[in-house]
Amino acid sequence: MSGKLKIHVDQDKCQGHARCKSLAPELFNLDEFGNAHEVGDGSVPAGLEDKAWLAKANCPEIAIEVTEE
């Protein structure tokens, strides 16, 4: 059994492509500039782990970090 996942969006890298939001709307919010931010503290709810990895893999700026706790 693996640990809980956490996501973090690097604001210096995010360019507002919003692919993460379209792939995993439960995990990301967009600010007024269209840049993505992790929802809450970035904890990934059980069952959404695949979406976290998918969002990371599809970010053209490599701005999403996924870590295991």
Phi, psi and omega per residue, in radians:
M1 nan 2.144 -3.120
S2 -1.482 2.884 -3.137
G3 -1.317 3.068 3.097
K4 -1.211 2.546 3.095
L5 -1.648 2.599 2.985
K6 -2.275 2.511 3.090
I7 -2.001 2.644 3.066
H8 -2.539 2.341 3.087
V9 -1.758 2.145 3.095
D10 -1.356 1.916 -3.062
Q11 -1.170 -0.385 3.098
D12 -1.286 -0.403 -3.101
K13 -1.747 -0.523 -3.058
C14 -1.078 2.247 3.126
Q15 -1.975 0.141 3.059
G16 1.382 0.460 3.079
H17 -1.179 -0.510 3.061
A18 1.143 0.365 3.065
R19 -1.119 -0.630 -3.141
C20 -1.071 -0.736 -3.138
K21 -1.130 -0.670 -3.138
S22 -1.283 -0.538 -3.128
L23 -1.475 -0.593 -3.058
A24 -2.457 1.188 -3.074
P25 -1.073 -0.373 3.129
E26 -1.256 -0.352 -2.992
L27 -1.858 -0.247 -3.035
F28 -2.310 2.511 2.966
N29 -2.049 2.705 3.067
L30 -1.920 2.437 3.098
D31 -1.516 -3.053 -3.060
E32 -1.138 -0.272 3.113
F33 -1.685 -0.029 -3.123
G34 1.528 0.096 3.108
N35 -1.459 2.530 -3.067
A36 -1.488 2.574 3.028
H37 -2.385 2.533 3.070
E38 -1.154 2.561 3.082
V39 -1.292 2.342 3.105
G40 1.037 -2.306 -3.130
D41 -1.595 0.129 3.102
G42 1.596 -0.010 3.117
S43 -1.146 2.353 -3.124
V44 -1.654 2.061 3.129
P45 -1.085 2.631 3.113
A46 -0.960 2.378 3.130
G47 1.666 -0.226 -3.135
L48 -1.889 0.187 -3.113
E49 -1.027 -0.751 -3.129
D50 -1.067 -0.650 3.125
K51 -1.180 -0.620 3.110
A52 -1.091 -0.818 3.137
W53 -1.164 -0.653 3.130
L54 -1.109 -0.768 3.131
A55 -1.095 -0.767 3.118
K56 -1.031 -0.816 -3.072
A57 -1.145 -0.477 -3.054
N58 -1.715 0.016 3.127
C59 -1.352 2.017 -3.092
P60 -1.182 -0.342 -3.131
E61 -1.714 0.003 -3.086
I62 0.912 0.803 -3.060
A63 -1.662 -0.110 -3.063
I64 -1.813 2.190 3.058
E65 -1.837 2.367 3.033
V66 -2.085 2.172 3.140
T67 -2.183 2.625 3.069
E68 -1.770 2.365 -3.114
E69 -1.654 nan nan
